[in-house]
Amino acid sequence: MKRFTVLGLSALVLSLIAVAPASADTKTTTVCRMDYSLKGWSAFYKTSRGSGSITCDNGQTAKVTLSAKGGGLTAGKSAVRDGHGKFSEVADIKELFGSYVTGTAAAGAGESSEAQAMTKGEVSLALAGNGTGVELGVSFGKFTITRR
């Protein structure tokens, strides 16, 4: 069951990245990735906090603080460690900071894997990570990245 959930969420991530609009101008773009950890809980209201670092192939880097807030039919507690994210191409690392719209479906206990896709205007972010916890439900909300 967990395997099919991760595969389904991964397909969603790939489809969101594939439909990200291409830039019409000839600006040089960069590809950025994020390594992160995140801990949180939910009981109708869902909240998580964490930290990470963003590295771009043009040499730009940033230490970041992460927060996720939302609501839905959820209950549980989780911790993601060894998380990785990939952003759609951007002109500058500054475009990555701000709030992304997210939707999550989760079911699991103990060791688990998670995949999630989110968007902020023309910037998309796909997250995947391993962790522990107990969580069940569906939620919607925002995922915010700020520079530390």
TITI-877362 format. One line per 3 residues: number of its first residue (from 1); their letters; for each residue x, y, z of N, C-alpha, C. Coordinates in steps of 0.1 Angstrom, whole numbers, plus 5000, padded with zeros to 4 digits. Last residue first. Example, Ala and Ser with C-alpha at 12.3 -4.5 7.8 and 13.67 -1.06 7.14 Angstrom:
<sites>
2 = SA = 5128 4978 5071 5137 4989 5071 5129 5000 5079  5132 4943 5078 5123 4955 5078 5132 4967 5078 $
</sites>
This chain:
<sites>
148 = RRT = 5176 5317 5061 5180 5318 5075 5190 5329 5077  5148 5324 5040 5163 5324 5042 5166 5325 5056  5120 5302 5039 5126 5315 5042 5141 5314 5043 $
145 = ITF = 5093 5287 5025 5107 5286 5026 5112 5300 5028  5063 5271 5034 5070 5283 5033 5085 5281 5035  5034 5257 5023 5048 5253 5026 5056 5265 5024 $
142 = KGF = 4999 5255 5031 5011 5261 5024 5024 5257 5031  4973 5231 5023 4979 5242 5030 4990 5249 5023  4955 5202 5031 4958 5212 5021 4964 5224 5029 $
139 = SVG = 4953 5166 5037 4953 5180 5041 4958 5189 5030  4941 5135 5049 4943 5144 5037 4943 5158 5042  4954 5107 5068 4945 5118 5065 4949 5125 5052 $
136 = LEV = 4976 5097 5093 4965 5093 5085 4957 5105 5081  5007 5087 5108 4999 5097 5102 4988 5091 5093  5035 5083 5127 5021 5078 5125 5013 5089 5119 $
133 = GTG = 5070 5080 5119 5058 5086 5124 5046 5078 5122  5100 5088 5100 5092 5079 5110 5080 5087 5114  5114 5089 5067 5112 5093 5081 5105 5083 5089 $
130 = NGA = 5126 5102 5036 5124 5091 5045 5122 5096 5059  5113 5121 5008 5121 5119 5020 5117 5106 5027  5108 5146 4984 5108 5132 4987 5117 5130 4999 $
127 = LAL = 5092 5172 4965 5099 5167 4977 5098 5152 4979  5093 5195 4940 5090 5181 4943 5098 5177 4955  5080 5226 4931 5089 5219 4940 5084 5205 4942 $
124 = SVE = 5078 5252 4906 5074 5240 4912 5084 5234 4921  5070 5285 4897 5080 5276 4904 5074 5264 4910  5050 5302 4889 5057 5294 4879 5068 5284 4884 $
121 = GKT = 5033 5300 4919 5033 5307 4906 5039 5298 4895  5044 5274 4934 5043 5289 4938 5044 5296 4924  5035 5241 4943 5037 5251 4933 5036 5265 4939 $
118 = MAQ = 5044 5206 4950 5038 5219 4953 5042 5230 4943  5043 5172 4959 5045 5182 4949 5038 5195 4953  5059 5146 4977 5049 5157 4977 5053 5166 4966 $
115 = AES = 5064 5115 4994 5066 5123 4982 5055 5134 4981  5079 5095 5018 5069 5105 5015 5073 5112 5002  5081 5065 5037 5087 5073 5026 5075 5083 5022 $
112 = SEG = 5087 5052 5071 5079 5055 5059 5087 5064 5049  5085 5034 5100 5093 5039 5090 5085 5041 5077  5053 5039 5116 5067 5035 5117 5076 5041 5106 $
109 = AGA = 5026 5041 5094 5031 5040 5107 5045 5034 5107  5004 5059 5072 5015 5051 5075 5018 5051 5090  4992 5080 5048 4988 5068 5056 5000 5060 5059 $
106 = AAT = 4983 5111 5033 4993 5102 5040 4986 5091 5048  4983 5136 5009 4976 5124 5014 4986 5115 5021  4984 5171 5005 4990 5159 5010 4980 5148 5013 $
103 = GTV = 4992 5200 4987 4981 5190 4991 4988 5177 4994  5002 5234 4987 5004 5220 4988 4992 5212 4991  5017 5263 4975 5005 5257 4977 5007 5242 4977 $
100 = YSG = 5044 5281 4990 5039 5272 4980 5026 5266 4984  5059 5312 4998 5049 5302 5001 5044 5294 4989  5095 5319 4996 5081 5323 4997 5072 5311 5000 $
97 = FLE = 5122 5315 4974 5117 5318 4987 5102 5323 4986  5129 5312 4947 5125 5300 4954 5119 5303 4968  5140 5335 4936 5126 5330 4932 5121 5319 4940 $
94 = KID = 5166 5336 4944 5156 5344 4951 5142 5340 4948  5181 5322 4926 5177 5315 4938 5167 5323 4946  5171 5328 4892 5179 5332 4904 5173 5325 4916 $
91 = AVE = 5156 5317 4872 5167 5326 4868 5176 5328 4880  5148 5281 4874 5146 5295 4878 5158 5303 4873  5133 5249 4869 5144 5259 4866 5139 5273 4869 $
88 = SFK = 5118 5235 4899 5118 5237 4884 5129 5248 4882  5136 5218 4925 5128 5229 4920 5128 5229 4905  5135 5190 4946 5140 5195 4933 5131 5206 4928 $
85 = GHG = 5146 5178 4977 5137 5185 4969 5143 5190 4956  5149 5153 5003 5155 5160 4991 5144 5166 4983  5156 5143 5036 5147 5148 5026 5154 5155 5015 $
82 = DRV = 5167 5132 5060 5172 5129 5047 5162 5132 5036  5136 5129 5077 5150 5132 5077 5156 5127 5064  5106 5139 5090 5113 5135 5078 5127 5139 5080 $
79 = ASK = 5082 5128 5113 5096 5134 5112 5102 5129 5099  5049 5132 5127 5059 5126 5117 5072 5134 5118  5017 5123 5138 5030 5129 5141 5040 5123 5132 $
76 = GAT = 4981 5127 5135 4994 5120 5136 5005 5129 5139  4954 5132 5114 4958 5130 5127 4972 5123 5127  4931 5150 5093 4944 5144 5096 4945 5142 5110 $
73 = LGG = 4914 5166 5072 4911 5154 5080 4923 5146 5083  4927 5199 5074 4920 5188 5067 4916 5177 5077  4953 5224 5070 4942 5218 5077 4935 5207 5068 $
70 = GKA = 4985 5239 5076 4973 5236 5068 4962 5229 5076  5019 5246 5071 5007 5248 5079 4995 5245 5070  5054 5244 5074 5042 5240 5067 5030 5241 5076 $
67 = SLT = 5085 5258 5070 5074 5257 5078 5062 5253 5069  5121 5261 5071 5109 5256 5065 5097 5255 5075  5149 5280 5064 5140 5276 5074 5127 5272 5067 $
64 = VKA = 5181 5276 5048 5167 5279 5048 5160 5274 5060  5210 5287 5032 5205 5280 5044 5191 5285 5046  5219 5287 4998 5212 5294 5009 5209 5283 5020 $
61 = TQG = 5239 5294 4969 5235 5285 4980 5227 5293 4990  5249 5293 4934 5242 5300 4945 5238 5290 4956  5260 5279 4914 5269 5282 4925 5262 5289 4936 $
58 = NDC = 5244 5270 4894 5251 5282 4891 5260 5286 4903  5230 5249 4905 5241 5245 4897 5249 5257 4892  5223 5255 4940 5220 5256 4926 5232 5253 4918 $
55 = TIS = 5210 5243 4971 5222 5244 4962 5218 5245 4948  5197 5250 5002 5194 5249 4988 5208 5252 4981  5191 5232 5033 5200 5241 5025 5196 5239 5010 $
52 = GSG = 5169 5234 5062 5176 5228 5051 5186 5237 5044  5145 5227 5087 5155 5235 5081 5162 5227 5070  5111 5229 5101 5124 5223 5098 5134 5232 5092 $
49 = RST = 5078 5221 5111 5089 5230 5111 5102 5222 5107  5043 5218 5106 5056 5212 5106 5066 5223 5106  5008 5211 5112 5019 5221 5113 5033 5213 5113 $
46 = KYF = 4974 5210 5107 4986 5203 5105 4997 5214 5105  4943 5203 5123 4953 5214 5119 4966 5207 5118  4935 5176 5128 4927 5185 5120 4935 5197 5114 $
43 = ASW = 4962 5173 5140 4950 5169 5146 4940 5179 5140  4997 5166 5135 4984 5171 5130 4973 5165 5138  5032 5176 5135 5021 5169 5140 5008 5174 5134 $
40 = GKL = 5067 5174 5125 5054 5180 5127 5044 5171 5133  5099 5182 5110 5091 5175 5121 5078 5182 5122  5124 5178 5086 5111 5184 5089 5104 5175 5100 $
37 = SYD = 5153 5186 5066 5146 5177 5076 5134 5185 5081  5168 5186 5033 5161 5192 5044 5157 5181 5054  5181 5200 5003 5182 5189 5013 5176 5194 5026 $
34 = MRC = 5172 5210 4971 5172 5213 4986 5173 5200 4993  5184 5223 4940 5179 5212 4949 5180 5216 4963  5180 5240 4909 5183 5240 4923 5177 5228 4930 $
31 = VTT = 5192 5252 4878 5185 5241 4885 5189 5240 4899  5189 5282 4861 5196 5273 4870 5187 5263 4876  5191 5301 4830 5184 5295 4841 5193 5286 4849 $
28 = TKT = 5195 5331 4813 5201 5319 4817 5194 5313 4830  5169 5343 4791 5177 5344 4803 5183 5330 4806  5153 5347 4769 5165 5339 4767 5174 5340 4780 $
25 = DAS = 5117 5342 4775 5129 5350 4772 5141 5341 4772  5098 5324 4782 5098 5328 4768 5111 5336 4765  5101 5294 4801 5103 5309 4800 5104 5313 4785 $
22 = APA = 5074 5271 4803 5088 5274 4799 5089 5289 4798  5054 5260 4831 5056 5268 4819 5071 5271 4816  5052 5227 4840 5057 5240 4844 5060 5248 4832 $
19 = VAI = 5045 5201 4833 5037 5212 4828 5041 5225 4833  5065 5186 4846 5064 5185 4832 5055 5197 4826  5059 5190 4873 5071 5195 4868 5071 5196 4853 $
16 = LSL = 5035 5176 4875 5035 5190 4878 5048 5197 4872  5043 5150 4868 5034 5157 4859 5034 5172 4862  5060 5144 4890 5066 5145 4876 5056 5152 4867 $
13 = VLA = 5041 5144 4911 5053 5153 4911 5058 5155 4897  5025 5122 4903 5019 5136 4904 5031 5146 4904  5043 5101 4905 5037 5104 4892 5032 5118 4892 $
10 = SLG = 5047 5102 4933 5058 5105 4924 5053 5108 4910  5022 5094 4942 5026 5108 4945 5038 5112 4936  5023 5068 4933 5013 5077 4928 5017 5091 4930 $
7 = LVT = 5045 5057 4947 5045 5058 4933 5035 5067 4927  5035 5060 4973 5047 5068 4969 5048 5068 4954  5013 5043 4972 5011 5057 4975 5023 5065 4971 $
4 = FRK = 5025 5019 4966 5016 5024 4956 5014 5039 4959  5039 5015 4990 5046 5016 4978 5038 5022 4967  5019 5013 5009 5028 5024 5010 5035 5026 4997 $
1 = M = 5008 4988 5000 5000 5000 5000 5009 5012 5000 $
</sites>
